[in-house]
Amino acid sequence: MLEETASAKINLCLHVVGQKSNGFHLLDSIVGFTDFGDHLSFEKSDRLKLSVQGAFSNQIPLDETNLVLKAAELLRKINNIECGAHITLTKNLPPSSGLGGGSSDAAAAIRGLSRLWQVDPPELAYLMQIGSDLPVCINQKTQHMKGFGEILKEIETFPTLPILLVNPLKKVSTQTVFRMLKNKQNSPLLGYEKLIRTKKDWINWLLLQRNDLTIPAISIEPAISEVLQTISTQTSVEKFSMSGSGATCFGIFKNKKDCDLALEKLRQERPEWWSVSTEILSI
């Protein structure tokens, strides 16, 4: 049996810097991956089968819309593979939550099935057919992502950061959030290559960045504002923001102990919310 972790994808900042005539938005974002995520296992089989378990298994479709199955079928097609696989997905991340869960699952499926079937992973153009987050999720390292998601650069100086993830268990449509965004021509990220040397440098730089989707997401789901306010009041929180198009928000902490304490406090006060204390992994 082969196994893969599908880490939560965090947009540590997300600037929308343009929109093409085909409707696709141009992004400028720093994307990190956490120690916490979904889990996939792979076994050889005569046919392709997906089983789902875990906290959010009842919210995962098992038809052709499932990105794991799309990724598996694509890999089979481009490599002329006739055999199948039994994929077991343990769904720990809430769906439609701004954590790239479906894309991260699909990327993990490609990594695992490429090993199982002993083939090379697909090239960029094929990954983009599944979704624009697939390229960044294939390589679960902190990256500077631009364009539609196809322009990627690993950030080798990025540190390990304790991070608290909180979701009010409200689903937010990515398409609706982008449609509600009034200004599609925002300023890009500030330069960082020559400025940053330490963990504190990175945090100070992140404090100057933003998520352009926060305001339209809050207009659709006001609970996001309450989540951000709650995170902002936690002891030793350094940076708080929303990830992706929401509704998951995050807080970056000085150390893991303070992050764990914030999780304990938040779970007591808001047990109806989903929350986890984890870390953004460095390269």
C-alpha positions as CSV (number, residue, x, y, z in Angstrom):
1,M,0.0,0.0,0.0
2,L,1.2,3.5,-0.9
3,E,0.3,6.6,1.0
4,E,0.3,10.4,0.4
5,T,-0.6,13.4,2.6
6,A,-2.7,16.1,0.9
7,S,-1.7,19.1,3.0
8,A,-4.0,22.1,3.5
9,K,-3.0,24.9,1.1
10,I,-2.9,28.4,2.7
11,N,-2.9,31.6,0.7
12,L,-0.8,33.6,3.2
13,C,-1.6,36.6,1.0
14,L,-3.6,36.9,-2.2
15,H,-3.7,39.8,-4.5
16,V,-5.9,39.9,-7.6
17,V,-4.0,41.9,-10.1
18,G,-6.0,41.5,-13.3
19,Q,-8.6,39.7,-15.3
20,K,-8.4,38.3,-18.8
21,S,-11.1,38.5,-21.5
22,N,-11.9,34.8,-20.9
23,G,-12.9,35.7,-17.3
24,F,-9.9,34.1,-15.6
25,H,-8.3,36.2,-12.8
26,L,-4.6,36.9,-12.5
27,L,-3.3,36.3,-9.0
28,D,-0.2,37.2,-7.0
29,S,0.0,35.0,-3.9
30,I,2.3,33.3,-1.4
31,V,1.1,29.8,-0.9
32,G,2.2,27.6,2.0
33,F,1.3,24.0,3.0
34,T,0.6,22.7,6.5
35,D,1.5,19.6,8.4
36,F,-2.2,18.9,8.7
37,G,-4.4,17.7,5.8
38,D,-6.2,14.9,4.2
39,H,-4.7,11.4,3.7
40,L,-4.8,9.1,0.7
41,S,-3.8,5.4,0.3
42,F,-3.4,3.4,-2.9
43,E,-3.7,-0.3,-3.7
44,K,-3.5,-2.1,-7.0
45,S,-6.9,-3.1,-8.4
46,D,-8.5,-4.3,-11.6
47,R,-10.7,-1.2,-11.7
48,L,-10.6,2.4,-10.4
49,K,-12.5,2.8,-7.1
50,L,-12.6,5.6,-4.6
51,S,-13.6,5.1,-1.0
52,V,-14.0,8.1,1.4
53,Q,-13.9,8.2,5.2
54,G,-13.2,10.8,7.8
55,A,-14.9,13.8,9.4
56,F,-16.2,15.3,6.1
57,S,-16.7,12.1,4.1
58,N,-20.4,12.6,3.7
59,Q,-19.8,15.9,1.8
60,I,-17.6,14.3,-0.9
61,P,-19.2,13.4,-4.3
62,L,-18.2,10.0,-5.7
63,D,-19.1,10.8,-9.3
64,E,-17.2,12.3,-12.3
65,T,-17.1,15.7,-10.5
66,N,-14.6,14.4,-7.9
67,L,-11.2,15.8,-8.6
68,V,-9.4,12.7,-7.3
69,L,-11.2,10.6,-9.9
70,K,-10.6,13.2,-12.6
71,A,-6.9,13.1,-11.8
72,A,-6.8,9.3,-11.8
73,E,-8.6,9.1,-15.1
74,L,-6.3,11.7,-16.7
75,L,-3.2,9.9,-15.6
76,R,-4.6,6.6,-17.0
77,K,-5.5,8.2,-20.3
78,I,-2.3,10.0,-21.1
79,N,-0.2,6.9,-20.1
80,N,-2.6,4.3,-21.7
81,I,-3.0,2.4,-18.4
82,E,-5.6,-0.3,-18.4
83,C,-5.4,-1.4,-14.8
84,G,-7.0,0.5,-11.9
85,A,-6.5,1.3,-8.3
86,H,-8.4,1.4,-5.0
87,I,-8.0,4.9,-3.5
88,T,-9.0,5.6,0.0
89,L,-9.4,9.2,0.9
90,T,-9.5,10.2,4.6
91,K,-11.2,13.7,4.5
92,N,-10.0,15.8,7.4
93,L,-10.3,19.2,5.8
94,P,-13.7,20.9,5.4
95,P,-14.7,21.1,1.7
96,S,-15.2,24.4,-0.1
97,S,-13.3,26.2,2.6
98,G,-10.4,28.1,0.9
99,L,-7.8,25.4,1.8
100,G,-7.5,23.9,-1.7
101,G,-8.6,20.5,-0.3
102,G,-10.0,19.1,-3.5
103,S,-7.0,20.2,-5.5
104,S,-4.5,19.0,-2.9
105,D,-6.3,15.6,-2.9
106,A,-6.1,15.4,-6.7
107,A,-2.4,16.3,-6.6
108,A,-1.8,13.6,-3.9
109,A,-3.7,11.2,-6.1
110,I,-1.4,12.0,-9.0
111,R,1.7,11.6,-6.9
112,G,0.5,8.3,-5.4
113,L,-0.8,6.8,-8.6
114,S,2.4,7.8,-10.5
115,R,4.3,5.7,-8.0
116,L,1.8,2.8,-8.1
117,W,1.6,2.7,-11.9
118,Q,5.3,3.6,-12.3
119,V,4.7,6.5,-14.6
120,D,5.8,10.2,-14.7
121,P,3.4,12.8,-13.3
122,P,1.6,14.9,-16.0
123,E,3.1,18.1,-17.4
124,L,1.7,21.5,-16.4
125,A,-0.8,21.8,-19.3
126,Y,-2.5,18.5,-18.2
127,L,-2.6,19.6,-14.5
128,M,-4.3,22.9,-15.5
129,Q,-7.1,20.8,-17.1
130,I,-8.1,19.5,-13.7
131,G,-7.8,22.9,-11.9
132,S,-5.6,26.0,-11.6
133,D,-4.5,25.0,-8.1
134,L,-3.1,21.6,-9.2
135,P,0.4,22.9,-10.2
136,V,1.1,24.5,-6.8
137,C,-0.3,21.5,-4.9
138,I,1.8,19.0,-6.7
139,N,4.9,20.3,-5.0
140,Q,3.8,20.9,-1.4
141,K,6.4,23.6,-0.6
142,T,6.0,27.3,0.0
143,Q,5.8,29.0,-3.4
144,H,5.2,32.4,-5.0
145,M,2.2,31.8,-7.4
146,K,1.3,34.1,-10.2
147,G,-0.8,34.2,-13.3
148,F,-3.7,31.7,-13.4
149,G,-1.7,29.5,-11.0
150,E,0.8,28.3,-13.6
151,I,3.7,30.6,-12.7
152,L,5.5,29.2,-9.7
153,K,8.7,29.8,-7.8
154,E,9.8,28.0,-4.6
155,I,10.7,30.2,-1.7
156,E,13.7,28.5,-0.1
157,T,14.0,31.1,2.7
158,F,10.5,30.6,4.1
159,P,10.5,29.5,7.8
160,T,8.3,27.0,9.7
161,L,5.4,29.0,11.1
162,P,2.8,27.9,13.7
163,I,-0.6,28.6,12.3
164,L,-4.2,28.3,13.7
165,L,-6.9,27.4,11.1
166,V,-10.5,28.3,11.9
167,N,-13.6,27.7,9.7
168,P,-17.2,28.5,10.8
169,L,-18.3,25.5,8.7
170,K,-19.9,27.8,6.2
171,K,-19.3,27.0,2.5
172,V,-18.4,29.9,0.2
173,S,-18.5,29.7,-3.6
174,T,-15.2,30.7,-5.1
175,Q,-16.9,31.8,-8.3
176,T,-19.4,34.0,-6.4
177,V,-16.6,35.7,-4.4
178,F,-14.6,36.5,-7.5
179,R,-17.8,37.8,-9.2
180,M,-18.5,40.1,-6.1
181,L,-14.9,41.5,-6.2
182,K,-15.4,45.1,-7.4
183,N,-11.8,45.9,-8.3
184,K,-10.0,43.4,-10.5
185,Q,-6.8,45.5,-11.0
186,N,-5.1,45.6,-7.6
187,S,-1.5,46.2,-6.8
188,P,0.9,43.2,-6.8
189,L,2.8,41.8,-3.8
190,L,5.6,43.9,-2.5
191,G,9.1,42.7,-3.3
192,Y,10.7,40.4,-0.8
193,E,13.7,38.7,-2.4
194,K,16.3,41.2,-1.1
195,L,14.5,42.2,2.0
196,I,13.9,39.1,4.0
197,R,16.4,37.1,6.0
198,T,14.7,36.0,9.2
199,K,11.4,34.6,10.4
200,K,10.5,38.1,11.9
201,D,11.3,39.6,8.5
202,W,8.8,37.3,6.8
203,I,6.1,38.1,9.4
204,N,6.6,41.8,9.1
205,W,6.4,41.5,5.3
206,L,3.2,39.4,5.5
207,L,1.6,42.1,7.7
208,L,1.9,44.5,4.7
209,Q,0.1,42.2,2.3
210,R,-3.6,41.4,2.0
211,N,-6.2,39.1,0.7
212,D,-8.3,41.0,-1.9
213,L,-11.1,38.4,-1.6
214,T,-11.8,39.1,2.1
215,I,-14.4,41.9,1.6
216,P,-16.5,40.2,-1.0
217,A,-16.3,36.9,1.0
218,I,-17.6,38.7,4.1
219,S,-20.4,40.2,2.2
220,I,-21.5,36.7,1.2
221,E,-20.8,35.1,4.6
222,P,-20.6,37.6,7.6
223,A,-19.4,34.8,9.9
224,I,-16.0,35.3,8.4
225,S,-15.7,38.7,10.0
226,E,-16.5,37.2,13.4
227,V,-13.8,34.5,12.9
228,L,-11.2,37.1,12.0
229,Q,-12.1,39.1,15.0
230,T,-11.8,36.1,17.3
231,I,-8.4,35.1,15.9
232,S,-7.1,38.7,16.2
233,T,-7.7,38.7,20.0
234,Q,-5.7,35.6,20.7
235,T,-2.5,36.0,22.7
236,S,0.7,36.2,20.7
237,V,-1.0,36.2,17.3
238,E,1.3,37.9,14.8
239,K,-0.8,37.9,11.5
240,F,-4.4,37.0,10.8
241,S,-6.2,36.8,7.5
242,M,-8.5,34.7,5.3
243,S,-7.2,31.9,3.1
244,G,-8.2,31.8,-0.6
245,S,-11.9,32.7,-1.0
246,G,-12.8,31.6,2.5
247,A,-14.4,30.8,4.8
248,T,-11.2,29.4,6.5
249,C,-9.2,32.1,8.3
250,F,-5.8,31.7,10.0
251,G,-3.6,33.2,12.6
252,I,0.2,33.0,12.6
253,F,1.8,32.8,16.1
254,K,5.2,33.4,17.6
255,N,5.5,29.8,18.8
256,K,3.6,26.5,18.6
257,K,2.7,26.6,22.3
258,D,0.8,29.8,22.0
259,C,-0.9,28.4,18.9
260,D,-2.0,25.3,20.8
261,L,-3.3,27.4,23.7
262,A,-5.3,29.5,21.3
263,L,-6.8,26.4,19.8
264,E,-7.8,25.1,23.3
265,K,-9.4,28.4,24.2
266,L,-11.2,28.7,20.9
267,R,-12.6,25.2,21.0
268,Q,-14.1,25.9,24.4
269,E,-15.6,29.2,23.3
270,R,-16.7,28.2,19.8
271,P,-17.1,24.4,19.7
272,E,-19.4,24.6,16.6
273,W,-16.5,25.9,14.5
274,W,-13.8,23.7,12.9
275,S,-10.3,24.5,14.1
276,V,-6.8,23.0,14.2
277,S,-3.3,24.1,15.3
278,T,-0.6,23.1,12.8
279,E,2.4,24.6,11.1
280,I,3.3,26.0,7.7
281,L,6.2,23.7,6.7
282,S,9.5,25.1,5.4
283,I,11.4,23.7,2.5
